[in-house]
Amino acid sequence: MNNMGHCNFELIPNWVFSIFPPLKYLMYTPSIYRRTFVVERNRFDQIRLQTWAIPTYRGQYCLKRQKESINNMIEEAVLEAEEKELNRYGEVYVKKHPQLKVKLVDGSSLAVAVLLNSIPKGTTQVLLRGNLTKVAFAVTFALCQKGIQVICVRMNTRSLTNHLAPSLRITSQRVIALARYG
């Protein structure tokens, strides 16, 4: 790979490229252009699905200097998908067919459903720790609606309670913050 203008370090021996010549193209095309690309396209009746990939290696996610470029690629991909109206989470189908009784589920809501169904009946308190994410908001909200008190460790409960709708103050009263534990 030295002849392609890259470093003098050979990660893959030359004999591998003689056995499988397209490997060089497959390895370097994503890294040269550094743009997101569509891996797979499917069309079912009127539904268009696409799977997009970000051309980076696992080690690049750990480097601080790569953080901005990776975030820019993700942002570009989301904006491009939004422009093509591919990033609506089923909103189009709900508007077209309001009589549907089917719930649309993405990965986050599926994770919340699995977690909620794994909590034993009769539980009155749940300890929630970690970063404040979309899943954490949904779990906290659903638990409070069930009447379960949620104790948050290392979470910013002010932003959590501000995020909850003002009409649901009962929910926000069931959230307790712990500054320290242990």
N, C-alpha and C positions, 0 to 999 in steps of 0.2 A: 504494500500500500504506500510505500515511500514515493512511488512514481506519481501518485495523485496529489502531491504537494502537501502532505501531512507530515507529522513528526517522524523521526527516525526509529520509532519503537514499533516493532512488529508484534501485534497482539495475536494475530492468527497466522500460522505458517503458510508460505506460498503454495505448498503442495495441496492445501485445502481448496485454494482458488482454482487450481488446475483441474481438480475433480468436479467442482461445482462453480463454474465461472460467474453465474448471476449473483453469487453471494456478495461480491464486491459492490455491485449496484444496489442490492438490497440493504447493505449496511450503510452506504454513504449517501444515497439519495435523500433520506430524511434528514441526516445531519447537515448536509450542504444547504438545503433549502430552508430548514428549520421552521416549517409551517405545519399547522395541523392538516390532516388529510383524512378523507373518508376511507374507512377500511371495508365497510360493507353497506350495501343499499338493498332494501327490501320494499316491495310495494304489495299491499294487500287491499284489493278493491280501491278505495279512495285514500287509504292510509299510507303515507310515506315514512319509512323508518331509515335512519342512518346511524351508523356507529363511527364515531370520530376518534382519532388517535393523536396523541401528542408525541412528536419524535424526539424523545429523550431517553436516556438510559437511567436505570435505577440510581446510580451513584450521583447523577446530576441533581436529584431532588435534595440531596444532603448538603450541597454546596450553597453557601449564602450568596455568592456572586451570581448564581444561576436563578435565584428566586424571582427576580424582576422579569427576566426573559421568559421564564415558564409561566408566570402570572399573565404576562402580556399575550402569550400564545393562547392561554385558556380564555382570556377576555375576548380576543379576536374571534375565536371559534364560537363562543356564545353569541357575540354580536352578529356574526355571519348566519348562524342558525336562526337567530331572532329575525333577521332581515328576510330570510327565506320562509319565515313562519313555521319553523320546525320545532321551536322551543316553547310550546304552549301548555304542556302537561295535561293534555286532554280538554283544555278550555273550549276549543272549537267544537268538539263533539257534545259537550254539555250545553252550549248555546244552540246548536243545531237541533238537538233532541232533548228538550227539557223534561220530557216525560220518562226518560230512561231511569230505571231503578238500580242501575249498575254504579258502583263506586269505583272511581279511578284511583289507582294506587301507584305511587312512585316508591323508590327504594327506601326513603326515609319513613314514610307512613307505614310501610310494611315492617320495618324494624321496630317501630313503636308498637304496632299491633302484636308482634311476637313477644315483646317485652311485657306488655300489659297482660297478656294471657298467661304469662309464666308466674305472675305474682299470685300467691295463694289467697283464697277467699278468707275474709276475716282480718286481713292485714289493716292496721290502723295508721302505721307510720312507715315511710320509706326514706332511706338515706340516699341522696343523689350527689355524686361527686364528679368532678371533671370540668371540662370547658363548657361554656354556654353555647350550645349549638341548636340548630333547628330541631333536631331529634330531642334534645334536652327540654326545649320549650314545649314540644308536643307531649312528651311523657309527663312533665310536671302538670300541664293543663289537664290532661286526661285523668291523672291520679286525683287531682283536686276536685274534679267533677264527680268522681266516685266517692268523695268524702274522705279520702286518704290524706293525711298530713305529710308534706314533703319537707325534709330537712336537707338543705343544700350546703355542701362543703366545698369551699374554694370556688364558689360561683358568685357572680355579681347579681344579687337578688333584686337590687334596685332596678336594673335594666330588665330583669325578668318580670317584675311586677308592673313596670311601665309598659312592657310589651303586651301584657294581658289587657284585654279590652276593659275600658272603664266600667262597663255594665256588669263585669264579673269580679267585683271587689271581694266577694266571698271566696273566690278562688285564690286571690292574692293574700287573703288572711290566713290561708292554710300553708303558706310557704314560710319556713323558718331558716334564717341564715346562721351558720356557724363560722366564726372567724378562724378558730383553731380547734383542733381535735387531737387526741392521742395521749 
